[in-house]
Structures are given as C-alpha cells and as structure tokens.
C-alpha cells in the first residue's frame, strides 16, 4: 500500500535537513514525501531542492506565504495533493528510524488511526547528530545516545525492547491514544470525511481536535508509541513559545449552541456568562469540552448567541 508522508515545517532548515535524510533510509519504499511548509523563507526551499536530487521517491514542496500560524491550512493543502490512499503525518523536527514507515504499513488496519510517539532529545545532542549518524543507524542506538549525554528513561523504553515487548508496552500503556501531529496515520478518505484540519484553530490542540472528530465518525485510535516513533530533535521551538503567549480562543458547537472561550489573561477565562478557572483542571487540549458539557446541562443557552 502506497503512503503519502506529510511533514510540516516552518523556518527550521537545519532540523528539516536531518529529518529528510531519515527518509532516504526507510526499509519501506513505496511512498511519496510532501513537505507542508507554513511560509518558510528561501533557506527551506534550498534544503528541499538539494534533498530532491538525492531522493529516489517523489518529493513535493507544498508552500504558502507566511501569514501567522496557518499550519492547519497548509496541512489541508498537502492532504489534497497527496496521491496515496494512506497518509502519514509527522513534523519537521522528528527524525524517523529506518522502520518508521514500515511500522505504519504493518500496523495499519481498517477503521483505525495510528497514534505514534517520539523521543525528545536535548539541544546539544540534537545538534551533534549528522547525516552519517542517521544513515548508519547510530543515531538510534541507545548505547551511542548514552555515550553522548542522553540520560532520560523514555528513549530506553522505546529503543530497548524488541517488537514483541514494544507491542506489549503499547498494550498496557496508560497514555491515551490520540491523534499526534508528530506521528499519526490513517486513510485519506477519513481525513476528508471530517473536512481535514480545523483552520480556525491556532497553535495548541489542533491535532488532538482532529483526532476527536475522527473518533466521532467511528474510528478507533490504535496506540503505537513504542513500535513506530522518531526522534524529536530539541525540547523547545522559539516560535511555539511565542505562540503560547498570544491570546487563545476555543469554540465548540454543543447541543445546538455555539460557545467560545477566550484566554485574555492568566487569571480567568470567559465563556458567555460562565467564569472558568483557567488553570484549575481546564486547558485547551483536554477538559474544555467536558467542562462545557457540564455547564450547558446546568444553564439555558438555547436563546443566547454571540454577536
């Protein structure tokens, strides 16, 4: 089954170059690569053009101009251009191990989407990894990573076990299987059935929101955190920090009523006339919908509408 691999990026040519080279060494070869570029400058274009000359598979650069955070829009454009029936989504800072696509191919099944994971690497170690380290597989060797300063436990749990133990760890993991933009896959028809990514959402939860809509159509989330993963090459991206400082808005259509929450300051949020304690159990990724469900059961919002 052919795959279309969609890699999101924005002005991170150094990391993107490492990621792209990971796809040169995949054991699964029946795929095309689409770079969904949210308005990067010429440096990213040059990296992609240089990589295109090395690749023996189709590589396409899907780009639009930089007009603030529009990752969902560019992902939708890439989805429409994808030629394969099966789509794998990942980020431009996640280096894939050689069996990354083979794992998605092996574990794909009807009525499901795959929820993969990643291992975070510190900045110093991320900068150290070279194209040769990726090609030889050293970058995915637990002993090599430890020799070069990795001390965290998570990579050991994902790199150490063999296929059978990795499958068992996925089975017993308490982590909820969600749609993770850095490592997730399903059939293109399912993404189109829910109208793709929500372009009204800014940074924060846009991938998980897509996952909830996929679940609502009857799909089952299948956890593959320990079986199919890549390396995330640094802890913090400056743009994410900047975006988190910007005002956040969340809207939902529940029980026939459109409700909007906006984070204007750290002390409190507002939802129509409901005061929401912003940092006590409420956040954009988790409990917003559940909170609104409870509140709407206690309040009559049927006659209210936002201006």
C-alpha positions in Angstrom: 0.0 0.0 0.0 1.5 3.3 -1.1 1.9 6.1 1.5 1.9 9.8 1.3 4.1 11.2 4.1 3.2 14.8 5.1 6.0 16.6 7.0 5.1 20.0 8.5 7.7 22.7 8.8 8.3 26.4 9.4 11.8 28.1 9.1 13.8 25.2 10.6 16.0 24.2 7.7 18.7 22.6 9.9 16.3 20.2 11.6 14.3 19.6 8.4 17.5 18.5 6.6 18.2 15.8 9.3 14.5 14.7 9.1 14.5 14.4 5.3 17.7 12.3 5.3 15.9 9.8 7.6 13.5 9.0 4.7 16.4 8.1 2.4 17.0 5.0 4.6 13.5 3.7 5.1 13.0 0.0 4.6 9.5 0.7 3.3 10.0 2.3 -0.2 6.5 2.7 -1.6 5.9 6.3 -0.6 5.9 10.0 -1.6 7.1 12.9 0.6 5.2 16.1 0.9 6.7 19.0 2.9 3.8 21.1 4.2 5.6 24.5 4.6 3.8 27.2 6.6 5.6 30.1 4.8 9.3 29.4 5.4 12.0 31.6 3.7 14.4 30.6 0.9 16.6 28.5 3.2 14.0 25.8 3.5 13.4 25.8 -0.3 17.2 25.3 -0.9 17.3 22.4 1.6 14.4 20.7 -0.2 15.8 21.2 -3.6 19.2 19.7 -2.6 17.4 16.8 -1.0 15.2 16.2 -4.1 18.4 15.4 -6.1 19.3 12.6 -3.6 15.8 11.0 -3.3 14.6 8.1 -5.4 11.0 8.8 -4.5 8.7 11.8 -5.3 9.3 14.9 -3.1 6.9 17.9 -3.3 7.2 21.2 -1.6 3.7 22.5 -0.6 4.1 26.2 0.4 2.1 29.2 1.1 3.1 32.7 2.2 3.8 33.4 5.9 0.7 35.0 7.4 1.0 34.0 11.0 0.3 30.4 12.2 -1.5 28.6 9.5 -0.3 25.1 9.9 -3.7 23.6 9.6 -4.3 25.3 6.3 -1.0 24.0 4.8 -1.7 20.5 6.1 -5.0 20.6 4.3 -3.4 21.7 1.1 -0.9 18.9 1.3 -3.6 16.4 2.1 -5.5 17.4 -1.1 -2.3 17.0 -3.1 -1.4 13.6 -1.7 -1.7 10.8 -4.2 -1.7 7.8 -1.9 -4.7 6.3 -0.2 -2.9 6.2 3.2 -1.4 9.3 4.9 1.3 9.5 7.5 1.7 12.8 9.3 4.8 14.0 11.1 6.7 17.1 12.0 9.9 18.7 10.5 11.8 18.1 13.7 11.2 14.4 14.1 13.9 12.1 12.6 12.3 8.8 11.5 14.0 5.5 12.3 14.5 3.2 9.3 11.4 1.1 10.2 9.2 4.2 10.8 7.1 3.8 7.6 7.3 0.0 7.6 5.7 0.1 11.1 2.9 2.3 9.9 2.3 0.0 6.9 2.4 -3.2 9.0 0.0 -1.9 11.8 -2.5 0.0 9.6 -6.0 -1.6 9.7 -9.5 -0.6 8.6 -11.5 1.6 10.9 -8.4 2.8 12.8 -5.9 5.6 13.0 -2.4 5.0 14.4 -1.2 7.1 17.4 2.6 7.1 17.5 5.1 8.6 19.8 8.6 10.2 19.9 11.7 10.5 22.0 12.8 14.0 23.0 16.5 14.8 22.6 18.3 17.7 24.3 19.6 20.5 22.1 23.3 19.6 22.4 22.7 16.0 21.3 20.3 17.1 18.6 23.0 19.4 17.1 25.5 16.6 17.2 23.6 14.1 15.0 24.9 14.1 11.5 23.6 12.7 8.2 26.1 9.8 8.6 24.8 9.0 12.1 21.3 8.8 10.6 22.4 6.7 7.6 24.4 4.2 9.7 21.7 4.0 12.4 24.0 5.2 15.2 21.6 8.0 16.0 19.0 5.4 17.1 21.4 3.3 19.1 20.7 3.6 22.8 24.3 2.9 23.7 25.5 5.6 21.3 23.0 8.1 22.7 24.0 7.4 26.3 27.7 7.8 25.4 26.8 11.3 24.0 24.9 12.5 27.0 21.4 11.1 26.9 20.1 10.3 30.5 16.4 10.2 30.2 14.4 7.0 30.6 11.8 7.4 27.8 14.2 6.6 24.9 15.4 3.5 26.7 11.8 2.2 26.8 11.3 2.8 23.1 14.7 1.9 21.8 15.5 -1.1 24.0 12.6 -3.5 23.6 12.1 -5.8 20.6 8.9 -5.9 18.5 7.0 -8.2 20.9 7.9 -6.3 24.0 7.2 -3.0 22.3 3.7 -4.2 21.3 3.1 -5.3 24.9 4.2 -1.9 26.2 1.7 -0.2 23.8 -1.0 -2.5 25.1 -0.5 -1.7 28.8 0.5 2.0 28.4 -1.9 4.3 30.4 -1.3 7.1 27.8 -4.4 7.8 25.8 -4.1 7.1 22.1 -4.7 10.5 20.5 -4.0 12.0 17.1 -0.5 13.3 17.4 0.7 15.6 14.6 4.3 14.4 15.0 3.4 10.8 14.4 0.0 9.6 13.2 -1.6 7.9 10.2 -4.8 6.9 8.6 -6.6 6.7 5.3 -7.0 9.8 3.3 -10.7 9.2 2.9 -11.1 9.5 6.7 -9.3 12.9 6.8 -11.5 14.2 4.0 -14.7 12.8 5.7 -14.1 15.2 8.7 -13.1 18.1 6.4 -9.4 17.9 7.4 -7.7 20.0 10.0 -9.6 22.9 11.6 -8.2 26.0 10.0 -9.8 28.2 12.7 -7.6 26.8 15.4 -4.2 28.4 16.2 -1.4 26.6 18.0 -2.3 24.3 20.7 -4.5 21.2 20.4 -5.2 21.4 16.7 -4.0 17.8 16.2 -6.0 16.3 19.0 -9.1 18.2 17.9 -8.8 16.4 14.6 -8.5 13.1 16.5 -11.7 13.7 18.4 -13.6 14.3 15.1 -12.1 11.1 13.7 -13.3 9.2 16.7 -16.8 10.7 16.3 -17.0 9.1 12.9 -16.4 5.7 14.5 -12.6 5.3 14.0 -10.6 3.6 16.8 -7.3 5.1 17.9 -4.6 2.4 17.9 -1.6 3.1 20.2 1.9 2.5 18.6 4.0 4.7 20.8 6.7 2.1 21.4 6.6 0.5 17.9 6.7 3.3 15.5 8.5 6.5 16.5 11.0 9.1 15.6 13.4 11.4 17.5 12.2 15.0 18.2 15.4 16.9 17.9 15.1 19.5 20.6 12.9 20.4 23.5 11.7 23.9 22.7 11.0 25.8 19.5 11.1 29.5 19.8 8.0 30.0 17.7 5.9 27.7 19.9 6.9 29.8 22.9 5.9 33.0 21.1 2.6 31.4 20.0 1.7 30.3 23.5 2.0 33.9 24.7 -0.7 35.0 22.2 -4.4 35.1 23.0 -6.1 31.8 22.8 -9.6 31.1 21.5 -11.6 27.9 21.6 -15.0 27.4 20.2 -17.4 24.5 20.2 -20.8 23.7 18.9 -22.6 21.7 21.6 -26.2 20.9 22.0 -27.2 23.3 19.2 -25.3 26.2 20.9 -22.0 27.8 19.8 -19.8 28.5 22.8 -16.5 30.4 22.8 -13.8 30.5 25.4 -11.0 33.1 25.1 -7.9 33.3 27.3 -7.4 37.0 27.8 -5.3 36.8 30.9 -3.9 34.1 33.2 -6.4 34.8 36.0 -9.7 33.9 34.3 -11.4 32.8 31.1 -14.8 33.7 29.9 -17.5 31.6 28.2 -20.5 33.7 27.6 -21.6 34.4 31.2 -19.7 31.4 32.7 -16.5 32.2 34.6 -13.9 29.4 34.1 -11.0 28.9 36.4 -8.3 28.8 33.7 -5.6 26.9 35.5 -7.6 24.5 37.6 -8.3 21.5 35.5 -9.1 23.4 32.3 -6.8 23.6 29.3 -7.2 23.8 25.6 -6.2 20.2 24.9 -8.1 18.3 27.5 -11.2 19.2 29.5 -12.7 22.2 27.7 -15.4 20.2 26.0 -16.3 18.2 29.1 -16.4 21.4 31.2 -18.8 23.0 28.6 -21.0 19.9 28.5 -21.5 20.1 32.3 -22.1 23.8 32.3 -24.6 23.6 29.4 -26.6 21.0 31.2 -27.0 23.5 34.1 -27.6 26.7 32.1 -30.1 27.5 29.4 -28.1 28.8 26.5 -30.6 28.0 23.8 -31.7 31.6 23.3 -28.2 33.1 23.5 -26.0 33.8 20.6 -22.7 35.6 20.3 -22.6 38.9 18.5 
